[in-house]
Amino acid sequence: MMSLTAVLSIQATSAFAAVTNDNDDASIVSYDILNDSDVNAKQALAFKFSNEFNPNLSEDQKKELRSELGSILAELVSQGASEETIDKEIQKYNAHVLFQPQTNEDQVVSPMSQGSDIQMNKPTIVYSATSKEWIVTGGGYWKTENWKNDVPGVWLPITGETKNIGGRDSVGITFFNKSGTYNAKVLSSSGYLMNGRGQEIKNDNPTYGNGNVGVAFEIQDYAKLADAGTADVYYMGHNFAAQIVYDENFKNLHGNARTFYVHTWDNSSINNIQMGASGGTFGVTFSIANESKSFKIFNNADASF
């Protein structure tokens, strides 16, 4: 089997050599109002890099590309890398950022002051030209070490001791103000927690939502005593990201997107997150047990796609 690098070096001579995917199992949803300029921006990006499409990729090669590119994007977005930096880093994969102006700045949703400990980053939309796939990634990170206040109990002097912090946290991406047509197929989706030291845990099964309205993942965060001698503790949850990968038909949908994060501690836990809620904040409503021991936050500007 060819290496991924070798596969990416093979360029199709024409975008028209490809066989169109009919997406028989994709749900088709049409919206009344179509913002042509934004939908056309995605179509223009796909056309611009159509020569990078490789129609000979096997399904295994597509999965390998999807996984490798997805992990890199999750790491970069969760760290708050600029779109220009992300675009430069992913060009070796024939992938390109959709540069769109952000709107509705400074609409921060942070019901509790603890949300100020978090840096939330707006979703980044990337086109993988080799496979004609769209990747939407949102995330953030803790700017402070105030998560230490949420660690329960007293540490035993044992290297490797682990303590869960509250119930599972959630990271998600919500779509709202949609227009155009949703006839895309979700190829994969993933939620990530990272410790800022090169380690991560990944959930490939969304807990809430679908491709039309976004997705959210619940993952258990925890603190770990990495070295009892130096009292070195790390937090698996220091960085976090959510991601959805679509087929080429995602170019037909327009809307706004935001990243959100829910943190719990003590005896708090998430009961339910409803995506696509008409009365929710940016299309999301939350039900949280012992809500006073939690906070939820969105990034402070829409990503238009």
Summary of the structure (lengths in Angstrom):
residues: 305
radius of gyration: 19.9
end to end distance: 35.7
largest distance: 63.5
contacts: 1041
relative contact order: 0.20
helix: 24%
strand: 39%
